[in-house]
């Protein structure tokens, strides 16, 4: 049976996956945009929390009209 630590991601693993710094992941957690849990004294991110963050980020990008202001042609 897998332990809780094996099912959840570390800050470093999430940072690597998102291609951002660990500090950026810590900021996302502190701001409440990414849900994290403390397990064994360390922050862990559940896969579902990471997926929710990614889904909300995509929706934020789609709802942001600034991309429409680009004059590509």
C-alpha positions as CSV (number, residue, x, y, z in Angstrom):
1,X,0.0,0.0,0.0
2,X,1.3,3.5,-0.9
3,X,2.0,6.0,1.9
4,X,0.5,9.4,1.8
5,X,3.8,10.9,0.9
6,X,4.0,8.7,-2.2
7,X,0.6,9.8,-3.4
8,X,1.2,13.5,-2.9
9,X,3.7,15.8,-4.6
10,X,6.5,17.8,-3.0
11,X,7.0,21.4,-3.7
12,X,10.1,20.5,-5.7
13,X,8.2,18.0,-7.8
14,X,5.4,20.5,-8.6
15,X,8.0,23.1,-9.5
16,X,9.7,20.8,-11.8
17,X,6.5,19.8,-13.5
18,X,5.3,23.4,-13.9
19,X,8.9,24.5,-14.9
20,X,8.9,27.2,-12.3
21,X,11.0,27.8,-9.1
22,X,10.1,26.3,-5.8
23,X,9.6,29.8,-4.5
24,X,6.9,30.3,-7.1
25,X,5.1,27.2,-5.9
26,X,5.4,28.4,-2.4
27,X,3.8,31.7,-3.4
28,X,1.0,29.9,-5.1
29,X,0.3,28.0,-1.9
30,X,0.5,31.1,0.3
31,X,-1.9,33.0,-2.0
32,X,-4.4,30.2,-1.9
33,X,-4.2,29.5,-5.6
34,X,-2.7,26.1,-5.0
35,X,-3.9,23.9,-2.1
36,X,-1.3,22.2,-0.1
37,X,-1.3,20.0,3.1
38,X,1.3,19.6,5.7
39,X,2.4,16.0,6.0
40,X,5.3,15.1,8.3
41,X,6.2,18.8,8.7
42,X,6.5,19.4,5.0
43,X,4.1,20.8,2.4
44,X,2.5,18.3,0.0
45,X,0.2,18.9,-3.0
46,X,-2.4,16.3,-3.9
47,X,-2.7,15.5,-7.6
48,X,-6.3,16.8,-7.6
49,X,-5.2,20.1,-6.2
50,X,-2.6,20.5,-8.9
51,X,-5.2,19.6,-11.5
52,X,-7.6,22.2,-10.1
53,X,-4.9,24.8,-10.2
54,X,-4.0,24.0,-13.8
55,X,-7.7,24.0,-14.8
56,X,-8.3,27.4,-13.1
57,X,-5.1,28.8,-14.8
58,X,-6.4,27.8,-18.2
59,X,-9.8,29.3,-17.5
60,X,-8.1,32.5,-16.3
61,X,-6.1,32.7,-19.5
62,X,-9.2,32.1,-21.7
63,X,-11.2,34.8,-19.8
64,X,-8.3,37.3,-20.1
65,X,-9.1,39.5,-23.1
66,X,-5.5,40.9,-23.3
67,X,-4.5,38.2,-25.8
68,X,-7.1,39.6,-28.2
69,X,-5.3,42.9,-28.3
70,X,-2.3,41.4,-30.2
71,X,-2.2,42.5,-33.8
72,X,-0.8,39.4,-35.5
73,X,-1.8,40.2,-39.1
